[in-house]
Amino acid sequence: MAAFTQRHPESVEPESHDDPVRAASAATQALLQAKIAEVTAQPSGQQPWEVRFGLTVLAWTAAIALLYYGRMFFITVITAVIIAFLLDPAVAFFMRIRLSRGAASFVVCSLAVSLLYLGGVALVTELSGLKEELPQYSERIAQLIDQTVAKIDDMEKASVTAILPRRLRPEGQQEPAPTGNARYRRPVKRADPNQPVVQEVRIQKEPTPIYQFAYDYLKSIYPALLMASFVPFLVYFMLSWRDHLRVRFLSLYIGDAREAASRGWHKMADVARAYVLGNFLLGLIVGVASAIFFASVNIPYWPLIGPVSGFLSLVPYLGLPLAILPPVVAALPVHTDPAMYLFIASIVAILHLLALNLIYPKIVGSRVHLNPLAVTIALMFWGTLWGGVGLLFAVPITAGLKAVCDSVDHLAPYSKLLGD
């Protein structure tokens, strides 16, 4: 090897030229590793603000992406949790009559499913009768549209007559009446016998088979049906294993943190129960009052229209127009006087305002303390992520987060930010 080096000294020259480059690269890599180790070894509060800001943005981005792409899973779990909190007092009632928690949970879930089934049967019965009268509603709506268009045309003509001078008004063009004189008849264009006849071809889309239509429809709703099938089982296990889950959950914390977790557990349950029960009672009260009023003014299907209008009035921000729409549409075949529709809309608006300003603060407002800005932002955020279901869950989710912030000392400022 030494002999080879002595014979060919130029073979080692490239290595001597690469030594400074390699040394600089090694020094740079060592400096970078030392800087990374220095940054990661620092406590989170002492790290540069750029690092903390970047980590925060990444964490929030990952959380939002997880909520969006896993929305079916989270919606199912949150639905089951809210229903379990709602049915827990009924389970406690049956446990007072010497039933075990598992048996009481089974009885309560069975009764809830039975009531839901009976409500569905009643709804289908009413809708089947409404389906038979759809042609009358369509005809009435067409008449109203024609009348509206005619009134708009009359108003347009009246405004043109009142504003424009006579010389600037458009003159109507009238077609001359056909007469027997040949001079006033249009010449009939005869077909050229030498020109080939072009056959008319119409392309019609082949009708989709019924099984293909059913398959496409079921394929679109299969994920929702699959997740919905888990809700009864989740509710039952949450109710029957409530004490076990609570003990195991609190065992994750020690000392003061355990007490804060216990307070947060109870506050979340109270808020969810108060919100769901309060809105249900409020919708029931408004629905019964609306049904009585609709029956007094001879609105068809008032047993269905009343509850629908009452519960639609609970939708945030859009409750009033949504509550007015069903009775107005249902009254189309019966009433023709516009004053009656104005009267119906006024009574529905009065019931809506009384419920939200007098009953809602006493039933729900005493438990759910959220300011209007927080509610609006929550509706926008969860509505963007989960659509219509997000609008329904925005307030209880935000109220639950506020309850957790109330129970944790270092999160108290966020609770004040969300509170009223």
TABEL-V352457 format. One record per residue. RES is the residue in one letter. SS is DSSP state (helix for helix, strand for strand, loop for the rest). PSI is psi as a letter, one per 40 degrees, with the letter a starting at -180 (999 if undefined). OMEGA is omega in radians with two decimals (999 if undefined). Layout:
[[RES/SS/PSI/OMEGA] [RES/SS/PSI/OMEGA]]
//
This chain:
[[M/loop/d/3.10] [A/helix/d/3.11] [A/helix/d/3.12] [F/helix/d/3.13] [T/helix/d/3.12] [Q/helix/d/3.13] [R/helix/d/-3.06] [H/loop/g/-3.13] [P/helix/d/-3.12] [E/helix/e/-3.12] [S/helix/e/-3.14] [V/helix/e/-3.10] [E/helix/d/3.11] [P/helix/d/3.12] [E/helix/d/3.14] [S/helix/d/3.10] [H/helix/d/-3.10] [D/helix/e/-3.08] [D/helix/d/3.12] [P/helix/d/3.13] [V/helix/d/3.14] [R/helix/d/3.13] [A/helix/d/3.12] [A/helix/d/3.11] [S/helix/d/3.12] [A/helix/d/3.13] [A/helix/d/3.12] [T/helix/d/3.13] [Q/helix/d/3.11] [A/helix/d/3.11] [L/helix/d/3.11] [L/helix/d/3.10] [Q/helix/d/3.11] [A/helix/d/3.12] [K/helix/d/3.10] [I/helix/d/3.11] [A/helix/d/3.13] [E/helix/d/-3.13] [V/helix/d/-3.12] [T/helix/d/-3.14] [A/helix/e/-3.13] [Q/loop/i/3.01] [P/loop/i/-3.07] [S/helix/d/3.14] [G/helix/e/-3.12] [Q/helix/e/3.13] [Q/loop/i/3.11] [P/loop/i/-3.07] [W/helix/d/3.10] [E/helix/d/3.13] [V/helix/d/-3.13] [R/helix/d/3.11] [F/helix/d/3.13] [G/helix/d/3.10] [L/helix/d/3.12] [T/helix/d/3.13] [V/helix/d/3.12] [L/helix/d/-3.14] [A/helix/d/3.13] [W/helix/d/3.11] [T/helix/d/3.11] [A/helix/d/3.14] [A/helix/d/-3.14] [I/helix/d/3.09] [A/helix/d/3.11] [L/helix/d/3.11] [L/helix/d/-3.10] [Y/helix/d/-3.07] [Y/helix/d/3.08] [G/loop/f/-3.03] [R/helix/d/3.13] [M/helix/d/3.13] [F/helix/d/-3.09] [F/helix/d/3.10] [I/helix/d/3.13] [T/helix/d/-3.11] [V/helix/d/-3.13] [I/helix/d/3.07] [T/helix/d/3.13] [A/helix/d/3.13] [V/helix/d/-3.14] [I/helix/d/3.11] [I/helix/d/3.12] [A/helix/d/3.07] [F/helix/d/-3.13] [L/helix/d/-3.07] [L/helix/e/-3.09] [D/helix/d/3.06] [P/helix/d/3.10] [A/helix/d/3.07] [V/helix/d/3.10] [A/helix/d/3.11] [F/helix/d/-3.14] [F/helix/d/3.08] [M/helix/d/3.10] [R/loop/e/3.12] [I/loop/f/2.99] [R/loop/f/3.01] [L/loop/i/3.07] [S/loop/i/-3.13] [R/helix/d/3.12] [G/helix/d/3.13] [A/helix/d/3.11] [A/helix/d/3.11] [S/helix/d/3.12] [F/helix/d/3.14] [V/helix/d/-3.11] [V/helix/d/3.12] [C/helix/d/3.11] [S/helix/d/3.10] [L/helix/d/3.14] [A/helix/d/3.12] [V/helix/d/3.12] [S/helix/d/3.11] [L/helix/d/3.10] [L/helix/d/3.12] [Y/helix/d/3.13] [L/helix/d/3.08] [G/helix/d/3.09] [G/helix/d/3.11] [V/helix/d/3.12] [A/helix/d/3.12] [L/helix/d/3.13] [V/helix/d/3.12] [T/helix/d/3.13] [E/helix/d/-3.12] [L/helix/d/3.10] [S/helix/d/3.06] [G/helix/d/3.12] [L/helix/d/-3.14] [K/helix/d/-3.13] [E/helix/d/-3.10] [E/loop/e/3.12] [L/helix/d/3.09] [P/helix/d/3.10] [Q/helix/d/3.11] [Y/helix/d/3.14] [S/helix/d/3.13] [E/helix/d/3.14] [R/helix/d/3.12] [I/helix/d/3.09] [A/helix/d/3.09] [Q/helix/d/3.13] [L/helix/d/3.12] [I/helix/d/3.11] [D/helix/d/3.12] [Q/helix/d/3.13] [T/helix/d/3.12] [V/helix/d/3.12] [A/helix/d/3.12] [K/helix/d/3.11] [I/helix/d/3.10] [D/helix/d/3.12] [D/helix/d/3.11] [M/helix/d/3.11] [E/helix/d/3.12] [K/helix/d/3.13] [A/helix/d/3.12] [S/helix/d/3.09] [V/helix/d/3.13] [T/helix/d/-3.09] [A/helix/d/-3.03] [I/helix/d/-3.03] [L/loop/i/3.01] [P/loop/i/-3.07] [R/helix/d/-3.08] [R/helix/e/-3.13] [L/helix/e/-3.12] [R/loop/i/3.10] [P/loop/h/3.12] [E/loop/h/-3.14] [G/loop/h/3.12] [Q/loop/h/-3.12] [Q/loop/h/3.10] [E/loop/h/3.10] [P/loop/i/-3.11] [A/loop/h/-3.14] [P/loop/h/3.13] [T/loop/i/-3.13] [G/loop/e/-3.13] [N/loop/h/-3.10] [A/helix/d/-3.11] [R/helix/d/-3.09] [Y/helix/e/3.12] [R/loop/i/3.09] [R/loop/h/3.11] [P/loop/h/-3.14] [V/loop/h/-3.12] [K/loop/h/-3.12] [R/loop/i/-3.13] [A/loop/i/3.11] [D/loop/h/-3.12] [P/loop/d/-3.13] [N/loop/e/-3.13] [Q/loop/h/-3.13] [P/loop/i/-3.14] [V/loop/h/3.14] [V/loop/h/3.12] [Q/loop/h/3.11] [E/loop/h/-3.12] [V/loop/h/3.10] [R/loop/h/3.13] [I/loop/h/3.13] [Q/loop/h/3.12] [K/loop/h/-3.13] [E/loop/h/-3.12] [P/loop/i/-3.14] [T/loop/h/3.09] [P/loop/i/-3.07] [I/helix/d/-3.12] [Y/helix/d/3.09] [Q/helix/d/3.08] [F/helix/d/3.13] [A/helix/d/3.14] [Y/helix/d/3.13] [D/helix/d/-3.14] [Y/helix/d/3.13] [L/helix/d/3.11] [K/helix/d/-3.14] [S/helix/d/-3.10] [I/helix/e/-3.11] [Y/helix/d/3.12] [P/helix/d/3.13] [A/helix/d/3.11] [L/helix/d/3.13] [L/helix/d/3.13] [M/helix/d/3.14] [A/helix/d/3.13] [S/helix/e/3.12] [F/loop/e/-3.04] [V/helix/d/3.13] [P/helix/d/3.14] [F/helix/d/3.10] [L/helix/d/3.14] [V/helix/d/-3.14] [Y/helix/d/-3.12] [F/helix/d/3.08] [M/helix/d/3.12] [L/helix/d/-3.09] [S/helix/d/-3.13] [W/loop/f/-3.05] [R/helix/d/-3.11] [D/helix/d/3.14] [H/helix/d/3.13] [L/helix/d/-3.14] [R/helix/d/3.14] [V/helix/d/-3.13] [R/helix/d/3.11] [F/helix/d/-3.13] [L/helix/d/3.12] [S/loop/e/3.08] [L/loop/e/-3.08] [Y/loop/i/-3.09] [I/loop/h/3.01] [G/loop/b/-3.10] [D/helix/d/3.13] [A/helix/d/3.11] [R/helix/d/3.10] [E/helix/d/3.10] [A/helix/d/3.11] [A/helix/d/3.11] [S/helix/d/3.10] [R/helix/d/3.11] [G/helix/d/3.10] [W/helix/d/-3.09] [H/helix/d/-3.13] [K/helix/d/3.09] [M/helix/d/3.11] [A/helix/d/3.13] [D/helix/d/-3.12] [V/helix/d/-3.14] [A/helix/d/-3.13] [R/helix/d/-3.13] [A/helix/d/-3.11] [Y/helix/d/-3.08] [V/helix/d/-3.14] [L/helix/d/-3.14] [G/helix/d/3.12] [N/helix/d/3.10] [F/helix/d/3.12] [L/helix/d/3.13] [L/helix/d/3.09] [G/helix/d/3.12] [L/helix/d/3.14] [I/helix/d/3.14] [V/helix/d/3.13] [G/helix/d/3.11] [V/helix/d/3.11] [A/helix/d/3.12] [S/helix/d/3.13] [A/helix/d/3.11] [I/helix/d/3.12] [F/helix/d/-3.14] [F/helix/d/3.09] [A/helix/d/-3.12] [S/helix/d/3.12] [V/loop/e/3.02] [N/loop/f/3.05] [I/loop/h/-3.12] [P/loop/i/3.08] [Y/loop/f/-3.13] [W/helix/d/3.07] [P/helix/d/3.10] [L/helix/d/-3.07] [I/helix/d/-3.11] [G/helix/d/3.10] [P/helix/d/3.13] [V/helix/d/3.11] [S/helix/d/-3.14] [G/helix/d/-3.12] [F/helix/d/3.06] [L/helix/d/3.13] [S/loop/e/3.14] [L/loop/e/-3.14] [V/loop/h/-3.11] [P/loop/h/3.04] [Y/loop/d/-3.11] [L/loop/e/-3.03] [G/helix/d/-3.07] [L/helix/d/3.12] [P/helix/d/3.11] [L/helix/d/3.12] [A/helix/d/-3.14] [I/helix/d/-3.02] [L/helix/d/-3.09] [P/helix/d/-3.13] [P/helix/d/3.13] [V/helix/d/3.12] [V/helix/d/-3.13] [A/helix/d/-3.10] [A/loop/e/-3.07] [L/loop/d/-3.12] [P/loop/e/-3.00] [V/loop/d/-3.03] [H/loop/h/3.11] [T/loop/e/-3.10] [D/loop/h/3.10] [P/helix/d/3.13] [A/helix/d/3.12] [M/helix/d/3.10] [Y/helix/d/3.07] [L/helix/d/3.10] [F/helix/d/3.12] [I/helix/d/3.13] [A/helix/d/-3.14] [S/helix/d/-3.14] [I/helix/d/3.10] [V/helix/d/3.11] [A/helix/d/3.12] [I/helix/d/3.10] [L/helix/d/3.12] [H/helix/d/-3.11] [L/helix/d/3.09] [L/helix/d/-3.13] [A/helix/d/-3.08] [L/helix/d/-3.07] [N/helix/d/-3.12] [L/helix/d/-3.04] [I/helix/d/-3.07] [Y/helix/d/3.13] [P/helix/d/-3.12] [K/helix/d/-3.07] [I/helix/d/-3.03] [V/helix/d/-3.02] [G/helix/d/3.13] [S/loop/e/3.14] [R/loop/d/-3.07] [V/loop/h/-3.12] [H/loop/g/3.12] [L/loop/h/3.12] [N/loop/i/-3.07] [P/helix/d/3.14] [L/helix/d/3.12] [A/helix/d/3.13] [V/helix/d/-3.14] [T/helix/d/3.13] [I/helix/d/3.11] [A/helix/d/3.11] [L/helix/d/3.12] [M/helix/d/-3.07] [F/helix/d/-3.09] [W/helix/d/3.05] [G/helix/d/3.07] [T/helix/d/-3.10] [L/helix/d/-2.96] [W/helix/e/3.09] [G/loop/a/-3.11] [G/helix/d/3.10] [V/helix/d/3.09] [G/helix/d/3.07] [L/helix/d/3.12] [L/helix/d/-3.06] [F/helix/e/-3.04] [A/helix/d/-3.08] [V/helix/d/3.13] [P/helix/d/3.11] [I/helix/d/3.13] [T/helix/d/3.09] [A/helix/d/3.07] [G/helix/d/3.07] [L/helix/d/3.09] [K/helix/d/3.09] [A/helix/d/3.08] [V/helix/d/3.11] [C/helix/d/3.07] [D/helix/d/-3.05] [S/helix/e/-3.12] [V/loop/h/-3.02] [D/helix/d/-3.07] [H/helix/e/3.05] [L/helix/e/-3.12] [A/helix/d/3.09] [P/helix/d/3.10] [Y/helix/d/3.07] [S/helix/d/3.09] [K/helix/d/3.11] [L/helix/d/-3.14] [L/helix/d/-3.02] [G/loop/i/-3.13] [D/loop/999/999]]
//
